[in-house]
């Protein structure tokens, strides 16, 4: 029997979130959980989280819950410290695998943090709950408060003529990671207008600076500036949505701390001890790709610092 932690204090009602009657978890025709059903299940999870009450959730007997790769009792971690949800909400659904994912912002003890949730449904109950909470202390970089409303591009269906199969979508997303490891942007199917947002901050394309020209995502890879990322492990292609051209992936970027790249150095070429390339560490990556016509057009990611060689917990 799983263990559940409850907290007696309840947070205020969050606008737009139903805290009383949860949305129906069954599709209208009684069949498998469809998009609306999966999003309703996610909203039910968020509603229970805000009021610190996991007993509101329908879960399987062996439900597995993790926060930042660590397995813990359902009701621990953010369940005890959340103040409320922010306005940023990005939903992803994969009815074929009965999974839903969510990117959002939260207030935790007065501070803004980033929340990512993946749920797996089985028999109208939650069997897997995987969460990441990115706090300012472990967020590496980002502008958390810039995340106010999700770009509608993520909800837009891809025209049928430009859709790819599930296998092709996974291949294209994996090439992104291969391009980082090999320092080769030419092997990645980037669209010319590809935009990458990490922790609310646009990290590609980058504007020109005094020391570096403007660079696209492809050009960044070709500079080999990311060579301090020695390995990309535990690549898990968890949700795939051919209709919307979306692939949702988690992975770990391994930084051994002994590989010299320009990103390790500050002004004048001196080593920057705060750089991720200057000491052994791992970053947990929760990355989603928007692919149309076989090209990656948008990348959205949450990034959080983890102990070196941390396992994903799954």
N, C-alpha and C positions, 0 to 999 in steps of 0.2 A: 504494500500500500504506500502510495507516495505521501510525502509530508507537505503540509500547506501552512504557511504563515499568514496570519491576519493582523491587521493594524486597526485599532478602534477609531482613530481620527479619520474623518471624511473630508475630502477636498470639495470646494464649491463646484456647482454644476458648470460644465464647460459648454459654451455656445455651440450649437450644432451637434452635440453628442447626446444620445439618449441613454440615460442611466437607469431607467426603470424597466421597461419591457424590451428585451433584446430582439433584434431583427430575426426573422425566421431563418433557420439554418438550412432549410430544405428548399430546393428549387420548386417553382410553382407547379411543375408537372410531377413532382414526387421523385424525379430522377436524381442523378448525381448533383452535387453542389456546384452551381454555375457561378458566373462572375458576381452577380448580385448577392448570391448566397455567401460566397467567399468574402466579399467586402463587408457584408453584414456581420460575419463571424469576426472579422478584424475589428469592426467598430465595437462589438460586444467585448472583445479583449481590452480595448483601450478604455471603454467605460468602466470596466471592473478595476483596471489599473489605477485610474484617477481617484477612485474611492477606496483604494487599498484593500479590496475585497475579492481575492481569487475564488472564493466559494461561489461566486456568481457564474463561474465558467463551467461549461460541460466538458469534462476531460476524461480521457481513457484511464484505466487503472494504472498503467505504466507510463503515464505522460512524462516526457523528458523536457526539462526547462534549463536553459543556460543564459547567463548574462556575461558578455565579453569573454566567451569561450569556457567559462567556468560553470560546471553543473551545480545547481543549488536547489533549495526547496522553493516551490512555487509560492510567491509572496515575499521572498527575500529580495535584497538589492533595491532597485529603483522602486519596487512596490512599496517600500517603506518611506521613501524620501520625496516622491513626486508631489509637486504642488498643482500641476495642471498641464494641459496640452496647449501648444502654440497654434498658430493659424496654418502653418505649413503642413500639408498632407499630400503625400504621393503614394497611391495604391498600385499594386501590381497583382494580377491574378493569373493563375495557370490551372484552369479546370481539368486539364488532362492529368495532372499529378495531384489535384486536390490541395493546392497550396496557395497561400496569399502572402504578400510581403508589403511592408509599409515603411516609408521614411517620414519622419516628422521632427518637430521640435517640442521640447518640454521645459517647464520650469522645475528646478529641483533645489529646494532650500533657497529660493530666490534667484538662482543663477540659470542662465539658458544652457541647455544641453541638447544633444542630438539623439534621437531614438530611432532605432531600426528594429523591426519585428518580422520574423518569418513564422507562419503557422502552417501546420499540416493537419488536414481534417480526415477523420476516419469514422464512418458510421455516425455522423453528426456530432462527433466529439473531437477535441483537440488531442492529438497524439504526440505532436512535437511543437515546442515553443522555443525559438532561438532568438535572442535579443542582443543588441549592442547598444550601449549608452556611451556616447562620445562627450566627454567633459573637457572643459578648456585646458585642464592640466595635462590631458592625454591626447588632445586633438591634433597635435603637431602644427597645424596651420588651419586657417579658415576664418570666415566671418559669419558666425552662427546667426546673428540677428538679421543678416541679409536674406535669410530663408523665411519668406513671408507667404508666398503662394507658389504652388508648383506650376512649371511651364506646361501649358495645355498640350504641347507636342507629345507628351507621354501618353495621353489618352486618345490621340488621333490614330485611326486605323491606317495601315499601309495599303495603298492601292493594290488590288490583287495581282496586277502584272509585275509589281516590285517586291512581292513577298518571297521569303526564303523558307525552306523547310526547317524543321527543328534542328536537324543535324547541321545544316549549313549555317544557321545562326550561331550555334555553339562553336563551330569551327572558326567563324569570323571573330567572335569574342575572344577565343583562345589565342588567336594570332596577335591580339593586343598584348597579351602577357608575354608571348614569344618575342615580340618586338622589343619589349623592355629588357628581357634577359639577354638578348643578342645585340642590343644597341642598334637596331635596324628598323627604321620606320617604313622602309619600302616593302616589307613583307606583311604589313598591316593594311587592311582595306579601308583606309581613312577616306572619308569624303573631304573635299577641299574646305568645306565650311565646318568641319568637326569642332565642337565646343566641349570642353571638359570642365565640370564643376566639382570641386572637392571641399566638403565641409562648408559649403556656401560660397566658396571663393573660386573665381574663374582662374584655372591654372593653364588653360590652353584655349585659343591662341594667346600668347603673351604680348604685351605692348613692348615697343623698343625702349631700351634704357641706355644709360651712358656707356655701359660695358657690353651690351648685348643687343643684337637686332631683334625685331619682332619675329616670333617663331610660331609656326603651326604645331599641332601635335606631332605630325610626322617629322618635322624638322627637329623638334626637341629630341626625339628618339635617335635621330641620326647623329646628333652631337655626342652621343654616348654619355650624356650627363647623368643618366640614371644607372650607370654601371655599378654604383655602390649597392644596388639591389642585386645581390649575388644569386638568389634563387627566388622563385615564386612557387610556393608549395600549397598543397591542399586546395587545389582549384576545384570548386564545387559549383557546377552549373545547375542551379536548383530550380529556377523557374524559367520557362521559355514560352513566349507568346507570339506565335507567327502572325496572328492577325494585326498586332500592333508593332511587330518587329522588335520585341524586347527580350533581352537575356539578362537575368539576375544572377550574379556570381559572388561567392565569397572566396577569399584566398588569403594567404599570409605572405608578405614580402619580408625576406630575410636579409638583414644588414649585418655582416660580420664585423664591420668597423675598421677593417684594414685595407680597404680598396680606395685609392685616391681618385677623386673626380673633382671637377670645378665646384660642385655643390658642397664639398667639404670645406671650402675655403671662403674667407670673407674678403674685405677690402685689402688690397696689397698682397693677396695670396697667402695670408696667414691662415693656419688651420682654425676652423670654427668648432670649438668643443661642443656646441649645442646642435651641430648638424647630425642628422640621422646616420650619416656615414662615418661618424667619429667614434662610435662605441657600439658594441653588439646589442642589437635590439630587433624586434619584429613589429611590423604594423599589420593590424587586421584591416582588410580591405573588403568593403561591401559595395560592389560596383554594378551598375546597371547600364546597358548599352541599348541605344535606339538605332536599328539597322534597317536601311531602306535601299532596295536595288543592289544588295550585296555590299553596301558601304556603311561604315560607322559614322553617323551624323551627330549623335549626342552621347555624352558619357556623364553619368551622375554617380558620385561616390561619397561614402562616409569612410573616414580613415581614423584609426585609433591606435595608440601605442600599446604594445604588449611586451611581456618579457621575451627575451631571445629564445627562439625555437618553441614558443608556446604552441601547443596543439589546438586544433579548432574545437575540440570537445564533442565531435560528432563522428 
